[in-house]
């Protein structure tokens, strides 16, 4: 290889080295800034808004549901405690003469029951029950007895609840009384029985004295009259236990009643039926049995 070829090869190698150095330099420094004479890039046009769209109101946000009131702010139930007295009036007459266990009894409240200043059982509510025991008075001893249970309470809005109550303080117009178990007991007839025996004995004594005109006749007549009077007593029952229509009792609740508060929305005390009270059946007895 001559010297000319060597010089040509050296020039070519030098050019190649310079080219490689220039390429590496351009990669490190990034693209060159545009020249002063290059045109500026076109601006992006703004979106065109129509007049109708510009005047339209912005969409309203979705409504936020109201938070329900706390359940504890209003009681769900109302409790009528055991031992509460409910004044009642009787709609159908009951007597030991004809009553049988299972016979229905119908009452009506005559005065409202209030809890915490609110009417919970208005006057004019209905109470029903049934006879559980009926015992007629004996001919020698024993009084008439009635027992009943009050099972259902119906309010004026037709809301019906179970009731467990017994009657007390019966006002029957006669001599009936009630015990602490709700038993209604008929009046006693002892005074009348003594009077009957005394009257017949006196009448017999008068008849015997007139017939014989002697003290012996008087004694015989008195004995015969007393025997007749005693027989009359033994053959006659005592007074029946009765609750005429219009009799009043107080229902005594045995255990508490739980009422639905949503159904107890009464704004007044209510009104009971105009029902006449029972007639007076108390016997007029003289202090002197003779």
C-alpha positions in Angstrom: 0.0 0.0 0.0 1.5 3.4 -1.0 1.5 6.5 1.0 -1.4 8.0 -0.9 -3.7 5.2 0.1 -2.6 5.6 3.7 -3.4 9.2 3.8 -6.8 8.6 2.3 -7.6 5.9 4.9 -6.6 8.3 7.7 -8.8 11.0 6.4 -11.8 8.6 6.2 -11.2 7.4 9.8 -11.0 11.0 11.0 -14.3 11.9 9.3 -16.0 8.8 10.8 -14.8 9.6 14.3 -16.0 13.2 14.1 -19.4 12.0 12.8 -19.8 9.6 15.8 -18.9 12.4 18.3 -21.4 14.8 16.8 -24.2 12.2 17.0 -23.5 11.4 20.7 -23.5 15.1 21.5 -26.9 15.7 19.9 -28.5 12.8 21.9 -27.2 14.2 25.2 -28.4 17.8 24.7 -31.9 17.0 23.1 -33.5 18.8 20.2 -32.3 22.2 19.3 -34.6 25.2 20.0 -36.4 26.4 17.0 -34.8 29.1 15.0 -36.0 32.7 15.0 -37.4 32.3 11.5 -39.5 29.1 12.1 -43.3 29.7 12.4 -45.0 29.6 15.8 -47.3 26.6 16.4 -51.1 27.3 15.9 -53.1 27.9 19.0 -55.9 25.4 19.9 -59.3 27.1 19.4 -61.6 27.5 22.5 -64.9 25.6 22.4 -67.8 27.6 21.2 -70.8 27.9 23.6 -74.3 28.6 22.2 -76.3 31.4 23.8 -79.0 28.9 25.0 -76.4 26.7 26.7 -74.8 29.8 28.3 -78.2 30.9 29.8 -79.2 27.4 30.9 -79.0 26.9 34.8 -76.4 24.5 36.1 -77.9 21.1 36.9 -79.1 20.8 40.5 -77.4 18.4 42.8 -79.3 15.3 43.9 -81.5 15.9 47.0 -80.1 14.6 50.2 -82.7 12.3 52.0 -83.9 13.6 55.3 -82.6 11.8 58.3 -85.5 10.0 60.0 -86.3 11.1 63.6 -84.9 8.9 66.3 -87.2 6.1 67.3 -86.5 6.9 70.9 -88.1 10.4 70.6 -91.6 8.8 70.6 -92.6 5.7 72.7 -93.8 2.8 70.6 -96.1 1.5 73.3 -98.1 2.8 76.3 -98.3 0.7 79.5 -101.4 0.7 81.6 -100.1 -0.7 84.9 -101.7 -3.6 86.8 -104.0 -2.5 89.6 -105.6 0.3 87.5 -109.3 0.8 88.2 -111.6 1.2 85.2 -115.2 2.4 86.0 -117.8 0.4 84.1 -121.6 0.2 83.6 -123.4 -3.1 82.8 -125.5 -3.4 79.6 -127.1 -6.8 80.2 -128.7 -7.9 83.5 -127.2 -10.9 85.3 -128.8 -13.0 88.1 -127.9 -16.3 89.8 -131.5 -17.3 89.1 -130.6 -17.9 85.4 -126.9 -17.3 84.8 -124.6 -20.1 83.8 -120.8 -20.4 83.4 -119.9 -19.1 79.9 -122.7 -16.6 79.6 -121.4 -13.3 78.2 -121.4 -10.0 80.1 -121.1 -6.6 78.4 -119.9 -3.4 80.0 -119.0 0.2 78.9 -116.4 2.5 80.4 -118.0 5.6 82.0 -114.8 7.6 82.9 -111.6 8.0 80.9 -108.3 6.4 82.0 -105.3 8.8 81.6 -101.6 8.0 81.6 -99.1 10.9 81.8 -101.8 13.5 81.0 -103.0 11.6 77.9 -106.3 9.8 77.4 -105.5 6.1 76.7 -108.9 4.5 77.5 -111.8 7.0 76.7 -115.2 6.9 78.2 -117.5 4.9 75.9 -115.0 2.0 75.3 -116.4 -1.5 75.5 -115.4 -4.3 77.9 -116.7 -7.9 77.5 -116.3 -11.0 79.6 -118.1 -14.1 80.8 -119.6 -15.7 83.8 -117.2 -18.2 85.4 -119.4 -19.3 88.4 -123.0 -18.9 89.4 -124.3 -20.3 92.7 -127.9 -19.8 93.9 -128.6 -19.1 97.5 -129.5 -22.0 99.8 -132.7 -22.6 101.6 -131.1 -22.9 105.0 -127.8 -21.1 104.6 -125.5 -19.8 101.9 -125.8 -16.7 99.8 -126.0 -16.3 96.0 -122.6 -15.9 94.4 -121.5 -14.7 91.0 -118.0 -14.7 89.5 -116.9 -13.3 86.2 -113.8 -12.5 84.3 -113.4 -9.5 82.0 -111.3 -10.5 78.9 -111.5 -7.9 76.1 -111.2 -4.1 75.8 -112.5 -2.4 72.6 -111.6 1.3 72.2 -113.8 3.7 70.2 -111.5 3.4 67.1 -112.1 -0.4 67.1 -108.6 -1.1 68.5 -109.0 -4.3 70.5 -106.7 -5.6 73.3 -106.7 -8.5 75.7 -107.8 -7.6 79.2 -107.4 -9.6 82.4 -109.5 -7.9 85.1 -112.0 -8.7 87.8 -115.0 -6.7 89.0 -115.0 -4.7 92.3 -117.1 -2.3 94.2 -120.4 -3.3 92.6 -123.3 -0.9 92.7 -126.4 -3.0 92.1 -129.1 -1.2 93.9 -129.4 -4.1 96.4 -127.3 -5.6 99.1 -124.7 -7.4 96.9 -121.0 -7.1 98.0 -117.7 -8.0 96.3 -114.7 -9.7 97.9 -111.0 -9.3 96.9 -111.2 -12.1 94.3 -114.0 -10.4 92.4 -116.8 -12.6 93.7 -120.2 -10.9 93.8 -122.1 -12.1 96.9 -125.8 -11.7 97.4 -127.5 -10.1 100.4 -128.2 -12.1 103.5 -131.8 -12.9 104.5 -131.3 -13.6 108.2 -133.3 -10.7 109.4 -136.2 -11.5 107.2 -136.1 -15.2 108.3 -136.2 -14.2 112.0 -139.1 -11.9 111.3 -141.0 -14.6 109.5 -140.6 -17.1 112.3 -141.6 -14.5 114.9 -144.6 -13.3 113.0 -146.0 -16.8 112.5 -145.3 -17.7 116.1 -147.2 -14.6 117.3 -150.1 -15.3 115.0 -150.2 -18.9 116.2 -150.2 -17.8 119.8 -153.1 -15.5 119.3 -155.1 -18.1 117.5 -154.4 -20.7 120.2 -155.3 -18.3 123.0 -158.6 -17.4 121.3 -159.5 -21.0 120.7 -158.8 -22.3 124.2 -159.1 -19.2 126.3 -156.1 -20.4 128.3 -152.4 -19.9 128.7 -151.8 -23.5 127.5 -153.6 -22.7 124.3 -151.4 -19.7 123.8 -148.2 -21.8 124.2 -149.5 -24.5 121.8 -150.5 -21.9 119.3 -147.1 -20.1 119.5 -145.3 -23.4 119.0 -147.4 -24.3 116.0 -146.9 -20.9 114.5 -143.2 -21.0 115.0 -143.1 -24.4 113.3 -145.0 -23.0 110.4 -142.7 -20.1 110.1 -139.6 -22.3 110.3 -141.0 -24.5 107.5 -141.6 -21.4 105.4 -138.0 -20.3 105.9 -136.6 -23.8 105.1 -138.6 -24.0 101.9 -137.6 -20.5 100.7 -134.3 -19.6 99.1 -132.5 -16.5 100.2 -132.1 -13.4 97.9 -130.5 -14.1 94.5 -127.3 -12.3 93.7 -128.2 -9.9 90.9 -126.7 -7.2 88.7 -129.5 -5.4 87.0 -128.9 -3.4 83.8 -127.2 -0.2 84.7 -125.2 -1.7 87.6 -121.8 -0.2 88.1 -118.5 -2.0 88.9 -114.9 -1.1 88.8 -112.7 -3.4 86.7 -109.4 -3.9 88.4 -106.6 -4.9 86.0 -104.7 -7.9 87.2 -101.7 -7.4 84.9 -100.5 -4.4 82.9 -101.9 -3.7 79.4 -99.5 -2.8 76.6 -101.1 -0.5 74.0 -99.8 0.5 70.6 -98.9 4.2 70.9 -99.8 4.8 67.2 -103.4 3.7 67.8 -103.8 5.9 71.0 -104.4 9.3 69.4 -107.5 10.4 71.3 -108.0 14.2 71.6 -111.0 14.1 74.0 -112.2 12.2 77.1 -114.9 10.3 75.2 -118.6 9.9 76.1 -120.4 7.0 77.6 -124.0 6.0 76.8 -126.8 7.5 78.7 -127.8 4.5 80.7 -130.1 4.6 83.8 -128.8 3.2 87.0 -130.4 0.2 88.7 -133.5 0.6 90.8 -133.2 0.5 94.6 -133.7 -3.0 95.8 -132.6 -2.6 99.4 -135.4 -4.0 101.7 -136.9 -1.6 104.2 -136.5 -3.4 107.5 -137.9 -2.4 110.8 -135.6 -2.3 113.8 -138.2 -4.5 115.6 -138.4 -7.9 114.0 -141.9 -8.6 115.6 
